[in-house]
Amino acid sequence: MTQTSAEPADLDRARAKYRAERDKRLDPSRREILDLAGRGELVEDPFTEVVPRAPLRDTVDALVVGGGFGGLLAAAHLRKAGVDRIRIVEKAGDVGGVWYWNRYPGAMCDVESYVYLPMLEELGYLPRHRYSYGPEILAYARKLAAHFDLYDHALFHTAVTGLTWDAAGAKWSVRTDRDDEFEARYVVVAHGSFTSLKLPAIDGIDTFEGRLFHTSRWDYDYTGGGPDAPLTHLGDKTVGVIGTGATAVQIVAPLAASARQLRVFQRTPSTVGVRDNRETDQEWAKTLEPGWQKRRRDNFTFVTNGEKITEDLVRDGWTVFYQAMLSNRGYGDLSAEELAEQKELTDLQHMENIRSRIDSVVRDPETAEALKPYYRYQCKRPCFHDEYLPAFNRPNVQLVDTRGRGVQRITPKGVVVDGVEYPLDCLILATGFDQDSSYVDRVGFDVTGLDGTTLSRKWRDGPETFQGVMTSGFPNFFFLPPNYTQGTAAVNFVHTLEETVRHVAFLVAEFERRGVVADVTKTAEDVYVQRVVGGSGLALLGAGSFLKDCTPGRWNNEGDPDGRPRKNVNYPGTSTAYFSMLEEWRQRGDLTDLSLTPRPEANTAAGPAAPTDDVRSAR
């Protein structure tokens, strides 16, 4: 692939092209998604049979809602803080979260597994590949749950339907869709960002007579094969895929190798960089010294946050770009305007190299041109793959480029684009997850706190939190904030989860040691909300019109970032700044932002020990 260089004179041309591509994709209706109420056939678990059981009536110390890495880490750190009876309630048939559901062929992590998978040293585990495949990640999640004895009280294929604070007993009353009614002194909601399916509300989607499913509910009975085995039932089938984002980039090659014909329906192409995955070098593994994972994980986050560091320990597609973009030593002493232009040139050169790679791999010029992304690199989550682009050289693979307009409609027999019907036997929706509905709608239940206040009513105009993990009027209640919920965001989302749950575990251990029930003061909450609303919650993207100028999609609310509630933002600055804020608050140790009341019949001597250094320190 030829490396190109970008000059200032190229910026006007690129800006005009990017603007034109953006404008033809502006369509507010693209925010509409299919109402899945009563559509059990689309969301039911195809992987694990639901086992009947009797409803529970008991009490636990802590309820963790969600069994993905967020829930597992919350429960693990609560266990380390001395909490005994911990109950995970999970809609799926096992732990794993997105990795339980995403069993599609070719599923793999796009962040290096040595920094993505948590607690590797503690569990004595080293991933088999630099970028782990889905089955290994799911197996590791199960290993994590077993290591911390989290299966004993867990409830699977169970959804919380409501939480109500019992002030007299200082406990949360919990109800589920399996008729459970139990109590918990603490609640941590770890819903995650990749849980609620996003199915496009395309005209006619209910009329399709072939097999239709979302990638997170992969139907191996229909396709044959498995996550790492050929899809043996597709040899006489024409398969369609709607979507060309991170999931589609991974499933296209396995489908192309198995289906009689594959049609990929594209609205906006993704950036696809070199993945270069490989097995873990055992000689390298022998050189690792204690504390290696934390050093490597922190280094990855520092580089992708633009911190001024001298060494890149990971050096992959993520860090090479972010270091060049955010902390390029060649920028020198520039004014703010000059620096912005230099960063834009760095971005343009990177995008030109990505587009040049497509020309060097894809043989058909028309297909190659359609696969080229025309927007700034950070407008959409980057993808990395080595088999996606070559798949379009196969004679049985057709790219149906909708030129930004998306699929027109779905018929009983196929998909219509620009008035042309493309017949299909099977239609696979690689359309991602809902991250824009209200928080309560996404978690699937409401929470009733002090004086009958509901979370849905309090947050009707957007979240109101303290530090992104608590909200006033809901004692002993915590949530791990997904993006745009006043917490933080980073390339390695598991890092943000682990830092956040350490903070939650510190709080719970302190409350237990003091024998108190804790709520956030309204004053502290108001100050925090004003701080996040008045700051720049997407600092890496820059200020001003960056998101407005991006191609429409999930990151910018389909081209209208200002259409989101003003409170739907992240903590100002980078995730590093957020982690530092939490640590500095813990180090103060006075809990003055919280309202503490004695717990009924509290016996502080019987509670967990004071927080360990591991709980106190998040870095």
Secondary structure, DSSP 8 states (H G I E B T S, - for coil): -------HHHHHHHHHHHHHHHHTT--GGGG-B---TT-HHHHS-SSS----------EEEEEEE--SHHHHHHHHHHHHTT---EEEE-SSSSS-THHHH---TT-B-SS-HHHHSTTHHHHT---SBSS-BHHHHHHHHHHHHHHTT-STT-B-S--EEEEEEETTTTEEEEEETT--EEEEEEEEE---SS-SB--B--TTGGG--SEEEEGGG--HHHH-SBTTB--TT-TT-EEEEE--SHHHHHHHHHHHTT-SEEEEEESS---EE-----B--HHHHHT--TTHHHHHHHHHHHHHHT---S--SS-SHHHHHHHHHHS-GGG-S--HHHHHHHHHHHHHHHHHHHHHHHHHH--SHHHHHHT---S-GGGS--EE-SSHHHHTTSTTEEEEE-TTS---EE-SSEEEETTEEEE-SEEEE---B--SS-HHHHHT-EEE-GGG-BHHHHTTTS---BTTTB-TT-TTEEE---TTSSS---SSHHHHHHHHHHHHHHHHHHHHHHTEEEEE-HHHHHHHHHHHHTS-TTGGG-STTHHHHS-SSTTTTTT-GGGS-TT----SS-HHHHHHHHHHHHHH---TTEEEEE-TT--GGGS--S--HHHH---
